[in-house]
Amino acid sequence: MLKKLLATTAIVLSASAPTFAGSLAEPVVEPMPVIDVVAPSTDWSGWYAGVQGAVNVAPWFAFGGGVHAGYLNDMGDFVVGAEASYTYEWPPVWPFGRVDATLIAGYDAGDVMPHVTLGGMWMAGTPVVGLTFGAGASVMVSDNIMLTGRYRGTWWGPLSHEITAGVSYRF
């Protein structure tokens, strides 16, 4: 008889165990937290000015440097602008240096802006003019400092190839 009582008690207790675990009410499911991922926004719009170094690699080899100033307009994904620069190279190919006026079209990829250029060139102190074209990238290292590296081809009879690197202060 004791065996039947113990067996019956064990069966009743094990069958009623799930009722202690919860209630008849529907479980409340809490929504997953939503994390907003915001892409960093960089505004390329504004005036800038700076200095650049240059290496002419073909058809002659020369080192140089100069100054530049420009304006960029950030239109969302695309950036357009214009830049003027003065460069003097040694040994001097152009006796008084050269002046470039360039249009810039780029893609706003956050802190990096790959771009292409197209413009004109004038050899200072001479009647020689030419066409410039190129490609490069600018990197925003802070709100006011921009680094730019660029290939520039210049056609003014012969075709010259130049690599430039510059640092600019953004106003």
Order of alpha helices (4+ residues) and beta strands (2+ residues): alpha-beta-beta-beta-beta-beta-beta-beta-beta
